[in-house]
Amino acid sequence: MGSGKPERHSKTKEKKGLSLRNPSKKINSKKKTGINKKTDQSKNEENQNKSEASTPASASQQLKTCFVELSQESGQDVMALGSHMKAAFGPSWKQVLCEGKLVDGIIDPGSPAVLIISTSALRSLELLRGVRSLTKECHAAKLFSKHMKVEEQVAMLKNRVNFASGTPSRIKKLIDIEALGLSRLTMIVLDMHADVKGYSLFTLPQVRDELWDLYKDFFHQRLLQGHLRICLFGPIPSAKGKEFKGKKEESLMNK
């Protein structure tokens, strides 16, 4: 009996001794727990940031950010169009808008960087006067039906094109037959000029419908993906008795 008590006492001491020999065991455990909490919190924040970054913008948000703001100093006169284009393309304007050589795999034939859309052949030519200083090495493509055969335009589009200007119906036809390419297209200029009767690209019935078909078939998705910008050039028509926005124009803006 006497020998049993010291043994129990010895075990107690041994346990105490273990505790004394490893006093930092519990502290280390607490530290690790704190580190893990911080790590988990950081991971959660990182995952949240990634989730927010990967969340695509809504269609209306994307449409709002894709419109090009034109300098008020240059004005909306036709002859100021070239200056607006240089400002919109920034430091790379000369390389993108002026050079005339094709580059395999980079600069495809018949694929303009800028596409100008207007109501008529006459207005298309007038707008091209505004970028004439930029088209000396690479001639602009004229994409309208008046005095221009499709075959002539197809032949012309086998070269490099930086600027193209035309009407919705002929532009769509040339895209449909794969003569006009969109691989380089980064900006469309929509002419807001109103004719003597107060009609514009958005209000002239037949042209308006052709523009809408062209937009929804070839431009809308590129816009939402951030590959295309829109420049509204000229004053917005405000003729009495004619509304600027019809049903299809509202759909274009709100889709």
Secondary structure, DSSP 4 states (H G I P E B T S, - for coil): -TTHHHHHHHHHHHHHHHHHH-TTHHHHHHHHHHHHHHHHHHHHHHHHHHHHHHSPPPHHHHHHHTBPPPPTTT-S-GGGHHHHHHHHHGGGHHHHHT----BTTTB-TT--SEEEE-SSHHHHHHHHHTTGGG-SSSPPEEE-STT--HHHHHHHTTS--SEEEE-HHHHHHHHHTTSS--SS--EEEEE----TTS--TTTSHHHHHHHHHHIIIIIHHHHHTT--EEEEESPPP--TT--S--HHHHHHHH-
